[in-house]
Amino acid sequence: MQRTYELKSAQTLETMKQLRARGIQKMAVILRHSQREFSETAAHEPFMGLTPDGRTFAFDMGRALPSDTRPRIFSSFFGRCIETAYLLDKGYTREHGIFLDHNITEEPLAPFYIKDIERAVTRVQELGTRDFIREWFDGRIDEDIVINPEKTADMVAGHMAGHLEELKENETALCVSHDWNIFPLKEFKMGLKHEKFGDVGYLEGIVFFKEKGKTFITCADSDPIPL
C-alpha cells in the first residue's frame, strides 16, 4: 500500500541555503524520513523501509548538501529513518569524497510520545490522520495513548537546541525523524496549523539556529521565530 506525500527536500535545502547566505554556519535540522513503504499492521511500523524512489530521494539530498556543511547525522531507531540517514551520508560522501561519522539513533527523534501503539493506530483508522492530530493537539486523546502535544513539542525542541549547542563552526546536525515529531513543532512553536499548511512532506525540515545569542526556528513556511 502507498500513501502520497509531497517531496520537500528542495525546500529544506533552500531554507538552509538562505541561512548560510546571511552568515549562519551552525544549524540543527529535524527532517522527515524519505518516501516509505506502508503496512496496516501496527507491529510492522518500526520495520518499514523506503521505497526505491525514497532511497533515490535521500541519496540525492545527501549529494546536494554543500561540502562545508559537515553533517553530523542522527536518526530515529525506526528502519525508514536509519535507511534515510545512511543514504544522506552516502550521497554526501559520493559527491564530496568526505567520510562522515556513523549515524547515531536517538529516542527523542522516534515516536516516544506514543504510549500505546495498538490503540493509537486503531484511533487513527477510526478518525483519519488529520482528525486524530487535531484531537491530540486539542487534548482529546488520552495521555495513556499519546502524551501531551505541547510537552512533546518542548521535548523535541529542547533536544534540537541541545544539538545546536554541541556543533562546531560549519557543522550541521541532520536529525532524521517522523512527521508526527514535526507537527507539534509547527503547531506549538511556529503557529503553523496542519489544516492550513498540510502534511509534512518527505525530507521536509525545520531548522534551528542561533543569531546574536538567541535561538530561532524556521522552515520553508515561516520566517525565523525565536524559540
C-alpha positions, 0 to 999 in steps of 0.5 A: 500500500502507498500513501502520497506525500509531497517531496520537500527536500528542495525546500529544506535545502533552500531554507538552509541555503538562505541561512548560510547566505546571511552568515549562519554556519551552525544549524540543527535540522529535524527532517522527515524520513524519505518516501516509505513503504506502508503496512496496516499492521501496527507491529510492522511500523518500526520495520518499514523501509523506503521505497526505491524512489525514497532511497533515490530521494535521500541519496540525492539530498545527501549529494546536494548538501554543500561540502562545508556543511559537515553533517553530523547525522542522527536518526530515529531507531525506526528502519525508514529513518536509519535507511534515510540517514545512511543514504544522506551520508552516502550521497554526501560522501559520493559527491564530496569524497568526505567520510562522515561519522556513523549515524547515531539513533536517538529516542527523542527523534522516534515516536516516544510520545506514543504510549500505546501503539495498538490503540493509537493506530486503531484511533487513527483508522477510526478518525483519519490522520488529520482528525486524530492530530487535531484531537491530540493537539486539542487534548482529546486523546488520552495521555495513556495513548499519546502524551501531551502535544505541547510537552512533546513539542518542548521535548523535541525542541529542547533536544534540537537546541541541545544539538545546536549547542554541541556543533562546531563552526560549519557543522550541521546536525541532520536529525532524521525523524517522523512527521508526527515529531514535526507537527507539534513543532509547527503547531506549538512553536511556529503557529503553523496549523496542519489544516492550513499548511498540510502534511509534512512532506518527505525530507521536509525540515525545520531548522534551528539556529542561533543569531546574536545569542538567541535561538530561532526556528524556521522552515520553508513556511515561516520566517525565523521565530525565536524559540 
